[in-house]
Amino acid sequence: MTHPLRHRRRYLVLAAAAAALLLIPAVSAFAHGFTSVVYVDATSPERDHVRTTLGLEYDLLVVSAADAQKDDALFKAGTAAFDNQDPAEQAAALEAHADTVMAYVTKRFGVTVEGDACAPKRVGGFKMTQRDGVPYAQLVLDHRCPEAGESHDLRSALFPGSEEFVRGTKTIVTYDLDLQTGSASLDAKHPSFSTHQSRWEQYWEFFRLGAEHLYTGIDHILFLLALIAGSRRLREIVLAATTFTLAHSVTFILAALGLVHAPASIVEPVIALSIAVVAAMHLWRLWQRGSHATDLDTTSNGHFGLDRAGWARLAMVFLFGLVHGLGFASALGIDRAFSWTLLSSLFVFNLGIESVQLAIILAVFPLLALLRRRAPLAGLSATGAIAAGVCAMGLVWFAQRAFLT
């Protein structure tokens, strides 16, 4: 005879899953934000001369420039070339409307020296490249400055513009200017930087960028919530979070340095699938739990208090963490040759990610632990609802990313 407690557990799991399905339409739109990254490489061939190589997302550039300059012909030619997925046709569409594109870009991106603007001039034609499976247009600009100053300022307000096509843009700059080398991140709140900026100021920008990347990346947050919901004891979430951190740190550093690469068409669906799988593992554990087990079970087995299922879960977390690291690296896309300055910037970016991850754990896990102790069935219901909702959303996003993009 089946114990009534098991029936109640399974009923709660099914109810949580049904509630999660009802929430899908309201939350699935958050899976993909309309954000973009601009890549800038700045060098100084001469003291009064700055050369910048800009990497701009092609379809966004076409739509934004056409809208800002009221150039319907660029919009038609550019979108047709994008739909045809023909790099030569895409470059030709930009070249045919170079004045429109230049007017848009130079109004929103510029270099100054001692407060005086440097005059931009296009060098060569447009070239097409790929970044994580997305077509990017490469534009080289020469900026002639009125005088040779001791510092240069770079300003970027590229995307979004009046077209409101994107929610926000990060501009990642790598530079070798004024006897200074390094990296910087710009956005709407911090649209410019100076080569006189201290190293600590640069590190703070990368720390902030890493923190923002996690707390605005709902897929990574949901993966973390799935880990928290599936952890009954503090040691479990500590081991799971540490395993995830080690795994994504390895591939994050290697990918950002250009040593490993995987296309976004593979990485993004696998990230979505990882969310669903980790959440489903907790649901399965709730479903299979014996009639004499409770949600407060603190029995320790094996090393670190983990049984075979616990170690299998950690192995799964590590494998998926490797994939999440590739997703974190795509936020930077830095491909300059290795340097200690670059490595330290990547390390600080990762610290920003970890700070938000730790804050989420400290905010959520104690509340769930307290609920489990005071009201075991309510705790079961809460973790089941979290896991069911996360699993459902992960599956929806996996379908969207694997088959609809």
Backbone hydrogen bonds, N-H to C=O, Kabsch-Sander energy under -0.5 kcal/mol:
donor,donor_aa,acceptor,acceptor_aa,energy
6,R,3,H,-0.6
7,H,3,H,-1.5
8,R,4,P,-2.4
9,R,5,L,-2.4
10,R,6,R,-2.7
11,Y,7,H,-2.4
12,L,8,R,-2.4
13,V,9,R,-2.5
14,L,10,R,-2.5
15,A,11,Y,-2.7
16,A,12,L,-2.6
17,A,13,V,-2.3
18,A,14,L,-2.4
19,A,15,A,-2.4
20,A,16,A,-2.2
21,L,17,A,-2.0
22,L,18,A,-1.4
23,L,19,A,-0.8
23,L,20,A,-0.9
24,I,20,A,-0.7
24,I,21,L,-0.7
26,A,23,L,-0.6
27,V,23,L,-1.3
27,V,24,I,-0.8
28,S,24,I,-2.6
30,F,27,V,-1.9
31,A,28,S,-1.7
32,H,29,A,-0.6
33,G,31,A,-0.5
35,T,33,G,-1.8
36,S,168,G,-1.6
38,V,170,K,-2.8
39,Y,55,G,-1.9
40,V,172,I,-2.7
41,D,53,T,-1.9
42,A,40,V,-0.5
42,A,174,T,-2.6
43,T,51,R,-2.5
44,S,176,D,-0.8
46,E,49,H,-0.8
49,H,46,E,-1.5
50,V,143,H,-2.3
51,R,43,T,-2.6
52,T,50,V,-0.5
52,T,141,L,-2.6
53,T,41,D,-2.4
54,L,52,T,-0.6
54,L,139,L,-3.3
55,G,39,Y,-3.1
56,L,54,L,-0.6
56,L,137,A,-2.7
58,Y,135,P,-2.4
61,L,57,E,-2.5
62,V,58,Y,-2.5
63,V,59,D,-2.3
64,S,60,L,-2.7
65,A,61,L,-2.7
66,A,62,V,-2.4
67,D,63,V,-2.1
68,A,64,S,-2.7
69,Q,65,A,-2.3
70,K,66,A,-0.6
71,D,66,A,-2.2
72,D,70,K,-0.8
75,F,71,D,-1.6
76,K,72,D,-2.4
77,A,73,A,-2.5
78,G,74,L,-3.1
79,T,75,F,-2.3
80,A,76,K,-1.8
81,A,77,A,-2.0
82,F,78,G,-2.0
83,D,79,T,-2.6
84,N,80,A,-1.9
85,Q,81,A,-0.7
85,Q,82,F,-0.9
86,D,81,A,-1.4
90,Q,86,D,-2.4
91,A,87,P,-2.7
92,A,88,A,-2.1
93,A,89,E,-2.1
94,L,90,Q,-1.9
95,E,91,A,-2.5
96,A,92,A,-2.4
97,H,93,A,-0.7
97,H,94,L,-0.7
98,A,95,E,-1.3
101,V,97,H,-2.1
102,M,98,A,-3.0
103,A,99,D,-2.3
104,Y,100,T,-1.9
105,V,101,V,-2.8
106,T,102,M,-2.7
107,K,103,A,-0.9
108,R,104,Y,-0.8
108,R,105,V,-1.0
109,F,105,V,-1.6
110,G,155,R,-2.1
112,T,153,D,-2.4
113,V,116,D,-2.8
114,E,151,S,-0.7
116,D,113,V,-2.3
118,C,111,V,-2.9
119,A,144,R,-2.7
121,K,142,D,-1.6
123,V,140,V,-2.6
124,G,122,R,-0.5
127,K,138,Q,-1.7
129,T,136,Y,-2.8
131,R,134,V,-2.4
134,V,131,R,-1.6
136,Y,129,T,-2.9
137,A,56,L,-3.4
138,Q,127,K,-3.7
139,L,54,L,-2.5
139,L,137,A,-0.5
140,V,123,V,-0.5
141,L,52,T,-3.0
142,D,121,K,-3.1
143,H,50,V,-3.4
143,H,141,L,-0.5
144,R,119,A,-2.6
144,R,142,D,-0.6
145,C,48,D,-2.6
145,C,143,H,-0.6
149,G,147,E,-1.1
153,D,112,T,-2.6
154,L,193,F,-2.2
155,R,110,G,-2.5
156,S,191,P,-2.8
157,A,108,R,-3.1
164,E,161,G,-1.6
167,R,34,F,-4.6
168,G,34,F,-0.9
170,K,36,S,-2.0
171,T,186,L,-2.8
172,I,38,V,-2.9
172,I,170,K,-0.6
173,V,171,T,-0.6
173,V,184,A,-3.2
174,T,40,V,-2.5
175,Y,182,G,-2.4
176,D,42,A,-2.2
177,L,180,Q,-1.9
180,Q,177,L,-2.5
182,G,175,Y,-1.8
184,A,173,V,-2.5
186,L,171,T,-2.4
187,D,190,H,-1.6
193,F,154,L,-1.7
195,T,152,H,-2.3
197,Q,194,S,-2.1
202,Q,198,S,-1.9
203,Y,199,R,-2.4
204,W,200,W,-2.4
205,E,201,E,-1.7
206,F,202,Q,-1.8
207,F,203,Y,-2.6
208,R,204,W,-2.7
209,L,205,E,-2.2
210,G,206,F,-2.3
211,A,207,F,-2.4
212,E,208,R,-2.7
213,H,209,L,-2.1
214,L,210,G,-1.5
215,Y,211,A,-2.5
216,T,212,E,-1.8
217,G,214,L,-1.0
218,I,216,T,-1.0
220,H,217,G,-0.5
221,I,217,G,-1.9
222,L,218,I,-2.4
223,F,219,D,-1.7
224,L,220,H,-1.9
225,L,221,I,-2.4
226,A,222,L,-2.3
227,L,223,F,-1.7
228,I,224,L,-2.3
229,A,225,L,-2.9
230,G,226,A,-1.6
231,S,228,I,-1.5
232,R,230,G,-0.6
236,E,233,R,-0.6
237,I,233,R,-1.5
238,V,234,L,-2.4
239,L,235,R,-2.6
240,A,236,E,-2.6
241,A,237,I,-2.9
242,T,238,V,-2.5
243,T,239,L,-2.5
244,F,240,A,-2.5
245,T,241,A,-2.6
246,L,242,T,-2.8
247,A,243,T,-2.3
248,H,244,F,-2.7
249,S,245,T,-2.1
250,V,246,L,-1.7
251,T,247,A,-1.7
252,F,248,H,-2.1
253,I,249,S,-2.2
254,L,250,V,-2.1
255,A,251,T,-2.8
256,A,252,F,-2.5
257,L,253,I,-1.7
258,G,255,A,-1.5
259,L,254,L,-2.8
260,V,254,L,-0.9
266,I,263,P,-1.7
267,V,263,P,-2.4
268,E,264,A,-2.2
270,V,266,I,-1.8
271,I,267,V,-2.4
272,A,268,E,-2.0
273,L,269,P,-2.6
274,S,270,V,-2.6
275,I,271,I,-1.6
276,A,272,A,-1.6
277,V,273,L,-2.7
278,V,274,S,-2.3
279,A,275,I,-1.8
280,A,276,A,-2.5
281,M,277,V,-2.1
282,H,278,V,-1.1
283,L,279,A,-1.9
284,W,280,A,-2.7
285,R,281,M,-1.9
286,L,282,H,-2.3
287,W,283,L,-2.4
288,Q,284,W,-2.4
289,R,285,R,-0.9
293,A,290,G,-1.2
297,D,294,T,-1.8
305,G,302,G,-1.5
306,L,303,H,-1.8
311,W,307,D,-2.2
312,A,308,R,-2.5
313,R,309,A,-2.1
314,L,310,G,-2.0
315,A,311,W,-2.3
316,M,312,A,-2.1
317,V,313,R,-2.6
318,F,314,L,-2.6
319,L,315,A,-2.2
320,F,316,M,-2.4
321,G,317,V,-2.4
322,L,318,F,-1.7
323,V,319,L,-1.1
324,H,320,F,-2.4
325,G,321,G,-1.9
326,L,322,L,-0.9
326,L,323,V,-0.6
327,G,323,V,-1.4
328,F,324,H,-2.4
329,A,325,G,-2.2
330,S,326,L,-1.4
331,A,328,F,-1.4
332,L,329,A,-1.9
333,G,329,A,-2.3
343,L,339,S,-2.4
344,S,340,W,-2.4
345,S,341,T,-1.8
346,L,342,L,-2.3
347,F,343,L,-2.2
348,V,344,S,-2.2
349,F,345,S,-2.3
350,N,346,L,-2.1
351,L,347,F,-1.9
352,G,348,V,-1.9
353,I,349,F,-1.6
354,E,350,N,-2.5
355,S,351,L,-2.2
356,V,352,G,-1.4
357,Q,353,I,-2.1
358,L,354,E,-2.7
359,A,355,S,-2.0
360,I,356,V,-2.3
361,I,357,Q,-2.0
362,L,358,L,-2.7
363,A,359,A,-1.6
364,V,360,I,-2.5
365,F,361,I,-1.9
368,L,364,V,-2.1
369,A,365,F,-2.8
370,L,366,P,-2.5
371,L,367,L,-2.2
372,R,368,L,-2.4
373,R,369,A,-1.7
374,R,370,L,-2.5
375,A,371,L,-2.7
379,G,375,A,-2.6
380,L,376,P,-2.5
381,S,377,L,-2.5
382,A,378,A,-2.4
383,T,379,G,-2.6
384,G,380,L,-2.5
385,A,381,S,-2.4
386,I,382,A,-2.5
387,A,383,T,-2.7
388,A,384,G,-2.8
389,G,385,A,-2.6
390,V,386,I,-2.7
391,C,387,A,-2.7
392,A,388,A,-2.5
393,M,389,G,-2.4
394,G,390,V,-2.6
395,L,391,C,-2.2
396,V,392,A,-2.1
397,W,393,M,-2.7
398,F,394,G,-2.4
399,A,395,L,-2.3
400,Q,396,V,-2.3
401,R,397,W,-3.0
402,A,398,F,-2.5
403,F,399,A,-2.1
404,L,399,A,-0.7
404,L,400,Q,-1.4
